[in-house]
Amino acid sequence: MDSDEAGVVDYEFIDNDSDDSNDVSSHRYQVYVIGEEGILKELELAGYQYIGGPCTCYMYCIWSSLVAVVINQCLCDGKYVTLCLRENPGSLFIATNCDAVTRLKDAQEWAATIIYTQLQVDRGGSMVGAIHGCIQREPLVVGKPSTFTMDYLANEFAWLGYTLDTDILFGQNGGYKTFLVLSGVTTLSVLQSPNNSIQPDFYTNKISDFLSLKAATV
């Protein structure tokens, strides 16, 4: 997914398994996207309707030297989003990242065959900041360094390891289900010891036992 994007959804974030009749995936609501094709494809896969998408202002940059035209085209999405957020107080302001700039390598080609050295280009954070300044609301950041994605995935995955006080404890601290393999550092006697306070959700003797999980009952 291209992360140089900001999005706005007119309702609260609810996953596809929600029983809520107002789920945004019910097609009663739409997501307005300021961003690239990557996030549009992800929204389609998740079953969400959307409007907006990639900005085409670069086309005008090629044919026109009128700075006002270029700026207006680039900012029209921001103006529309600001209006939506102001007119719909229940809307959720979502940003995939708040990166201020893109750092490109020396002699990297960018923007219609123009070569730049140590170029810094505006990224999604600049648009997020502009919208934030207009509406005085903090965005819900779902990309790095936010833990949003990890928090969401914690319900889908288990953390596997063979050491109680590092692997298993790390998984528990992150909110994951934990899976202890007894073929490494930790033995069954250590796991069942009255002095051990770190208990995994599952344990097994070896990785090949993975298809027959044994619930920890110690």
RABEL-V680144 format. One record per run of one state. SS is the DSSP state (H for helix, E for strand, C for the rest). FROM is the first residue (numbers start at 1). LEN is the number of residues. If there is no record, write none. Layout:
BEGIN
ss->SS from->FROM len->LEN
ss->SS from->FROM len->LEN
END
This chain:
BEGIN
ss->C from->1 len->5
ss->E from->6 len->4
ss->C from->10 len->14
ss->H from->24 len->3
ss->C from->27 len->4
ss->E from->31 len->4
ss->C from->35 len->2
ss->H from->37 len->10
ss->C from->47 len->3
ss->E from->50 len->4
ss->C from->54 len->3
ss->H from->57 len->7
ss->C from->64 len->3
ss->H from->67 len->21
ss->C from->88 len->4
ss->E from->92 len->4
ss->C from->96 len->5
ss->E from->101 len->3
ss->C from->104 len->4
ss->E from->108 len->3
ss->C from->111 len->3
ss->E from->114 len->3
ss->C from->117 len->3
ss->E from->120 len->3
ss->C from->123 len->1
ss->H from->124 len->12
ss->C from->136 len->4
ss->E from->140 len->2
ss->C from->142 len->6
ss->H from->148 len->6
ss->C from->154 len->4
ss->E from->158 len->4
ss->C from->162 len->2
ss->H from->164 len->10
ss->C from->174 len->3
ss->E from->177 len->5
ss->C from->182 len->6
ss->H from->188 len->4
ss->C from->192 len->10
ss->E from->202 len->3
ss->C from->205 len->2
ss->H from->207 len->6
ss->C from->213 len->1
ss->E from->214 len->2
ss->C from->216 len->3
END
